[in-house]
Amino acid sequence: MTTKELLYIQDALGHEQYFQQKCKETANQIQDADLKSCVEEMGRKHQKLFQSFYSLL
């Protein structure tokens, strides 16, 4: 893997971690069960993306 590709993956990992954290924080503040479930699902999707990028390393 080239340096540029590794930097891209590192950047993508950081973004996915950020999105996971924001989804978690937001879900904790939501009262509506359906909306909360939707945001939690988005967080799980970002976690899966993080794992996919991480596995490339």
Biopython code that builds the backbone (N, CA, C, O; Angstrom):
import numpy as np
from Bio.PDB.StructureBuilder import StructureBuilder

atoms = [
    (1, "MET", "N", (0.847, -1.174, 0.000)),
    (1, "MET", "CA", (0.000, 0.000, 0.000)),
    (1, "MET", "C", (0.895, 1.240, 0.000)),
    (1, "MET", "O", (1.930, 1.280, 0.666)),
    (2, "THR", "N", (0.481, 2.225, -0.744)),
    (2, "THR", "CA", (1.267, 3.458, -0.807)),
    (2, "THR", "C", (1.004, 4.321, 0.427)),
    (2, "THR", "O", (0.037, 4.110, 1.160)),
    (3, "THR", "N", (1.872, 5.281, 0.634)),
    (3, "THR", "CA", (1.706, 6.213, 1.749)),
    (3, "THR", "C", (0.395, 6.972, 1.615)),
    (3, "THR", "O", (-0.311, 7.185, 2.600)),
    (4, "LYS", "N", (0.076, 7.375, 0.404)),
    (4, "LYS", "CA", (-1.165, 8.128, 0.176)),
    (4, "LYS", "C", (-2.388, 7.274, 0.516)),
    (4, "LYS", "O", (-3.346, 7.769, 1.110)),
    (5, "GLU", "N", (-2.358, 6.005, 0.145)),
    (5, "GLU", "CA", (-3.476, 5.104, 0.469)),
    (5, "GLU", "C", (-3.605, 4.903, 1.970)),
    (5, "GLU", "O", (-4.716, 4.886, 2.499)),
    (6, "LEU", "N", (-2.493, 4.752, 2.655)),
    (6, "LEU", "CA", (-2.525, 4.611, 4.110)),
    (6, "LEU", "C", (-3.066, 5.862, 4.786)),
    (6, "LEU", "O", (-3.810, 5.770, 5.763)),
    (7, "LEU", "N", (-2.696, 7.028, 4.273)),
    (7, "LEU", "CA", (-3.217, 8.275, 4.828)),
    (7, "LEU", "C", (-4.722, 8.381, 4.609)),
    (7, "LEU", "O", (-5.445, 8.878, 5.472)),
    (8, "TYR", "N", (-5.191, 7.914, 3.457)),
    (8, "TYR", "CA", (-6.627, 7.917, 3.189)),
    (8, "TYR", "C", (-7.356, 7.017, 4.184)),
    (8, "TYR", "O", (-8.394, 7.398, 4.725)),
    (9, "ILE", "N", (-6.823, 5.843, 4.422)),
    (9, "ILE", "CA", (-7.466, 4.912, 5.364)),
    (9, "ILE", "C", (-7.442, 5.486, 6.776)),
    (9, "ILE", "O", (-8.425, 5.376, 7.509)),
    (10, "GLN", "N", (-6.329, 6.095, 7.157)),
    (10, "GLN", "CA", (-6.237, 6.720, 8.476)),
    (10, "GLN", "C", (-7.278, 7.829, 8.619)),
    (10, "GLN", "O", (-7.926, 7.943, 9.660)),
    (11, "ASP", "N", (-7.434, 8.628, 7.602)),
    (11, "ASP", "CA", (-8.426, 9.703, 7.599)),
    (11, "ASP", "C", (-9.844, 9.115, 7.696)),
    (11, "ASP", "O", (-10.676, 9.601, 8.462)),
    (12, "ALA", "N", (-10.099, 8.076, 6.918)),
    (12, "ALA", "CA", (-11.418, 7.437, 6.933)),
    (12, "ALA", "C", (-11.722, 6.834, 8.306)),
    (12, "ALA", "O", (-12.855, 6.912, 8.780)),
    (13, "LEU", "N", (-10.725, 6.241, 8.938)),
    (13, "LEU", "CA", (-10.919, 5.690, 10.284)),
    (13, "LEU", "C", (-11.309, 6.787, 11.270)),
    (13, "LEU", "O", (-12.207, 6.605, 12.092)),
    (14, "GLY", "N", (-10.635, 7.913, 11.179)),
    (14, "GLY", "CA", (-10.949, 9.037, 12.055)),
    (14, "GLY", "C", (-12.361, 9.550, 11.851)),
    (14, "GLY", "O", (-13.057, 9.875, 12.813)),
    (15, "HIS", "N", (-12.781, 9.621, 10.604)),
    (15, "HIS", "CA", (-14.141, 10.081, 10.303)),
    (15, "HIS", "C", (-15.179, 9.106, 10.855)),
    (15, "HIS", "O", (-16.183, 9.517, 11.436)),
    (16, "GLU", "N", (-14.931, 7.832, 10.671)),
    (16, "GLU", "CA", (-15.887, 6.837, 11.156)),
    (16, "GLU", "C", (-15.973, 6.842, 12.680)),
    (16, "GLU", "O", (-17.059, 6.689, 13.238)),
    (17, "GLN", "N", (-14.847, 7.015, 13.350)),
    (17, "GLN", "CA", (-14.871, 7.118, 14.816)),
    (17, "GLN", "C", (-15.673, 8.342, 15.249)),
    (17, "GLN", "O", (-16.462, 8.273, 16.191)),
    (18, "TYR", "N", (-15.471, 9.443, 14.567)),
    (18, "TYR", "CA", (-16.199, 10.670, 14.887)),
    (18, "TYR", "C", (-17.704, 10.465, 14.705)),
    (18, "TYR", "O", (-18.491, 10.840, 15.574)),
    (19, "PHE", "N", (-18.105, 9.869, 13.574)),
    (19, "PHE", "CA", (-19.528, 9.640, 13.317)),
    (19, "PHE", "C", (-20.134, 8.674, 14.333)),
    (19, "PHE", "O", (-21.271, 8.867, 14.763)),
    (20, "GLN", "N", (-19.395, 7.644, 14.719)),
    (20, "GLN", "CA", (-19.870, 6.717, 15.752)),
    (20, "GLN", "C", (-20.157, 7.466, 17.047)),
    (20, "GLN", "O", (-21.211, 7.294, 17.660)),
    (21, "GLN", "N", (-19.212, 8.290, 17.450)),
    (21, "GLN", "CA", (-19.347, 9.034, 18.700)),
    (21, "GLN", "C", (-20.537, 9.991, 18.645)),
    (21, "GLN", "O", (-21.304, 10.087, 19.603)),
    (22, "LYS", "N", (-20.687, 10.692, 17.534)),
    (22, "LYS", "CA", (-21.801, 11.639, 17.408)),
    (22, "LYS", "C", (-23.145, 10.920, 17.403)),
    (22, "LYS", "O", (-24.111, 11.415, 17.982)),
    (23, "CYS", "N", (-23.216, 9.775, 16.765)),
    (23, "CYS", "CA", (-24.464, 8.997, 16.780)),
    (23, "CYS", "C", (-24.792, 8.546, 18.201)),
    (23, "CYS", "O", (-25.945, 8.604, 18.629)),
    (24, "LYS", "N", (-23.779, 8.100, 18.920)),
    (24, "LYS", "CA", (-23.984, 7.653, 20.305)),
    (24, "LYS", "C", (-24.469, 8.812, 21.176)),
    (24, "LYS", "O", (-25.424, 8.661, 21.938)),
    (25, "GLU", "N", (-23.814, 9.962, 21.061)),
    (25, "GLU", "CA", (-24.206, 11.139, 21.847)),
    (25, "GLU", "C", (-25.622, 11.575, 21.500)),
    (25, "GLU", "O", (-26.418, 11.890, 22.385)),
    (26, "THR", "N", (-25.929, 11.592, 20.223)),
    (26, "THR", "CA", (-27.252, 12.033, 19.774)),
    (26, "THR", "C", (-28.334, 11.062, 20.233)),
    (26, "THR", "O", (-29.386, 11.484, 20.712)),
    (27, "ALA", "N", (-28.081, 9.766, 20.087)),
    (27, "ALA", "CA", (-29.064, 8.758, 20.496)),
    (27, "ALA", "C", (-29.383, 8.880, 21.984)),
    (27, "ALA", "O", (-30.525, 8.671, 22.393)),
    (28, "ASN", "N", (-28.390, 9.214, 22.785)),
    (28, "ASN", "CA", (-28.611, 9.361, 24.224)),
    (28, "ASN", "C", (-29.501, 10.551, 24.565)),
    (28, "ASN", "O", (-30.068, 10.609, 25.657)),
    (29, "GLN", "N", (-29.627, 11.494, 23.644)),
    (29, "GLN", "CA", (-30.431, 12.689, 23.893)),
    (29, "GLN", "C", (-31.836, 12.605, 23.306)),
    (29, "GLN", "O", (-32.674, 13.461, 23.590)),
    (30, "ILE", "N", (-32.101, 11.590, 22.496)),
    (30, "ILE", "CA", (-33.375, 11.485, 21.799)),
    (30, "ILE", "C", (-34.392, 10.733, 22.655)),
    (30, "ILE", "O", (-34.088, 9.690, 23.234)),
    (31, "GLN", "N", (-35.595, 11.279, 22.723)),
    (31, "GLN", "CA", (-36.673, 10.657, 23.496)),
    (31, "GLN", "C", (-37.526, 9.716, 22.640)),
    (31, "GLN", "O", (-37.987, 8.681, 23.122)),
    (32, "ASP", "N", (-37.732, 10.075, 21.387)),
    (32, "ASP", "CA", (-38.569, 9.282, 20.489)),
    (32, "ASP", "C", (-37.881, 7.942, 20.189)),
    (32, "ASP", "O", (-36.751, 7.917, 19.703)),
    (33, "ALA", "N", (-38.566, 6.838, 20.481)),
    (33, "ALA", "CA", (-37.974, 5.507, 20.351)),
    (33, "ALA", "C", (-37.604, 5.162, 18.913)),
    (33, "ALA", "O", (-36.544, 4.587, 18.666)),
    (34, "ASP", "N", (-38.468, 5.509, 17.965)),
    (34, "ASP", "CA", (-38.180, 5.190, 16.564)),
    (34, "ASP", "C", (-36.977, 5.963, 16.042)),
    (34, "ASP", "O", (-36.114, 5.402, 15.366)),
    (35, "LEU", "N", (-36.924, 7.231, 16.353)),
    (35, "LEU", "CA", (-35.808, 8.063, 15.915)),
    (35, "LEU", "C", (-34.509, 7.621, 16.592)),
    (35, "LEU", "O", (-33.453, 7.577, 15.961)),
    (36, "LYS", "N", (-34.599, 7.299, 17.871)),
    (36, "LYS", "CA", (-33.433, 6.824, 18.613)),
    (36, "LYS", "C", (-32.900, 5.539, 17.986)),
    (36, "LYS", "O", (-31.690, 5.375, 17.833)),
    (37, "SER", "N", (-33.792, 4.637, 17.627)),
    (37, "SER", "CA", (-33.405, 3.380, 16.992)),
    (37, "SER", "C", (-32.709, 3.634, 15.657)),
    (37, "SER", "O", (-31.722, 2.973, 15.332)),
    (38, "CYS", "N", (-33.214, 4.574, 14.899)),
    (38, "CYS", "CA", (-32.628, 4.934, 13.602)),
    (38, "CYS", "C", (-31.202, 5.456, 13.784)),
    (38, "CYS", "O", (-30.295, 5.059, 13.053)),
    (39, "VAL", "N", (-31.009, 6.336, 14.747)),
    (39, "VAL", "CA", (-29.684, 6.916, 14.992)),
    (39, "VAL", "C", (-28.728, 5.836, 15.505)),
    (39, "VAL", "O", (-27.555, 5.824, 15.131)),
    (40, "GLU", "N", (-29.211, 4.945, 16.345)),
    (40, "GLU", "CA", (-28.370, 3.853, 16.830)),
    (40, "GLU", "C", (-27.948, 2.942, 15.682)),
    (40, "GLU", "O", (-26.815, 2.461, 15.656)),
    (41, "GLU", "N", (-28.845, 2.705, 14.741)),
    (41, "GLU", "CA", (-28.521, 1.894, 13.562)),
    (41, "GLU", "C", (-27.453, 2.581, 12.712)),
    (41, "GLU", "O", (-26.550, 1.923, 12.195)),
    (42, "MET", "N", (-27.556, 3.897, 12.568)),
    (42, "MET", "CA", (-26.519, 4.633, 11.835)),
    (42, "MET", "C", (-25.169, 4.468, 12.525)),
    (42, "MET", "O", (-24.144, 4.311, 11.862)),
    (43, "GLY", "N", (-25.169, 4.505, 13.849)),
    (43, "GLY", "CA", (-23.931, 4.313, 14.608)),
    (43, "GLY", "C", (-23.338, 2.928, 14.363)),
    (43, "GLY", "O", (-22.124, 2.783, 14.223)),
    (44, "ARG", "N", (-24.202, 1.910, 14.311)),
    (44, "ARG", "CA", (-23.724, 0.553, 14.035)),
    (44, "ARG", "C", (-23.150, 0.447, 12.622)),
    (44, "ARG", "O", (-22.165, -0.257, 12.402)),
    (45, "LYS", "N", (-23.758, 1.138, 11.675)),
    (45, "LYS", "CA", (-23.236, 1.117, 10.303)),
    (45, "LYS", "C", (-21.852, 1.769, 10.234)),
    (45, "LYS", "O", (-20.967, 1.294, 9.523)),
    (46, "HIS", "N", (-21.678, 2.852, 10.975)),
    (46, "HIS", "CA", (-20.368, 3.502, 10.993)),
    (46, "HIS", "C", (-19.340, 2.615, 11.692)),
    (46, "HIS", "O", (-18.163, 2.624, 11.330)),
    (47, "GLN", "N", (-19.776, 1.859, 12.680)),
    (47, "GLN", "CA", (-18.873, 0.928, 13.352)),
    (47, "GLN", "C", (-18.426, -0.169, 12.380)),
    (47, "GLN", "O", (-17.257, -0.557, 12.370)),
    (48, "LYS", "N", (-19.362, -0.665, 11.566)),
    (48, "LYS", "CA", (-19.017, -1.678, 10.567)),
    (48, "LYS", "C", (-18.052, -1.118, 9.526)),
    (48, "LYS", "O", (-17.115, -1.798, 9.108)),
    (49, "LEU", "N", (-18.290, 0.133, 9.108)),
    (49, "LEU", "CA", (-17.378, 0.762, 8.153)),
    (49, "LEU", "C", (-15.984, 0.917, 8.754)),
    (49, "LEU", "O", (-14.980, 0.690, 8.079)),
    (50, "PHE", "N", (-15.931, 1.305, 10.026)),
    (50, "PHE", "CA", (-14.650, 1.427, 10.719)),
    (50, "PHE", "C", (-13.918, 0.093, 10.686)),
    (50, "PHE", "O", (-12.730, 0.039, 10.367)),
    (51, "GLN", "N", (-14.630, -0.987, 11.018)),
    (51, "GLN", "CA", (-14.009, -2.310, 11.029)),
    (51, "GLN", "C", (-13.532, -2.709, 9.629)),
    (51, "GLN", "O", (-12.481, -3.332, 9.482)),
    (52, "SER", "N", (-14.298, -2.352, 8.616)),
    (52, "SER", "CA", (-13.896, -2.672, 7.237)),
    (52, "SER", "C", (-12.600, -1.942, 6.867)),
    (52, "SER", "O", (-11.679, -2.541, 6.312)),
    (53, "PHE", "N", (-12.540, -0.654, 7.179)),
    (53, "PHE", "CA", (-11.317, 0.098, 6.899)),
    (53, "PHE", "C", (-10.148, -0.445, 7.722)),
    (53, "PHE", "O", (-9.037, -0.591, 7.212)),
    (54, "TYR", "N", (-10.400, -0.737, 8.980)),
    (54, "TYR", "CA", (-9.350, -1.219, 9.877)),
    (54, "TYR", "C", (-8.783, -2.550, 9.379)),
    (54, "TYR", "O", (-7.581, -2.796, 9.480)),
    (55, "SER", "N", (-9.649, -3.396, 8.846)),
    (55, "SER", "CA", (-9.193, -4.703, 8.369)),
    (55, "SER", "C", (-8.261, -4.567, 7.162)),
    (55, "SER", "O", (-7.496, -5.485, 6.868)),
    (56, "LEU", "N", (-8.319, -3.438, 6.466)),
    (56, "LEU", "CA", (-7.395, -3.211, 5.356)),
    (56, "LEU", "C", (-5.954, -3.046, 5.831)),
    (56, "LEU", "O", (-5.010, -3.268, 5.072)),
    (57, "LEU", "N", (-5.798, -2.660, 7.074)),
    (57, "LEU", "CA", (-4.454, -2.474, 7.604)),
    (57, "LEU", "C", (-3.874, -3.801, 7.978)),
    (57, "LEU", "O", (-2.738, -3.868, 8.449)),
]
sb = StructureBuilder()
sb.init_structure("model")
sb.init_model(0)
sb.init_chain("A")
sb.init_seg("    ")
for serial, (resi, resn, name, xyz) in enumerate(atoms, 1):
    if name == "N":
        sb.init_residue(resn, " ", resi, " ")
    sb.init_atom(name, np.array(xyz, "f"), 0.0, 1.0, " ", f" {name:<3s}", serial, name[0])
structure = sb.get_structure()
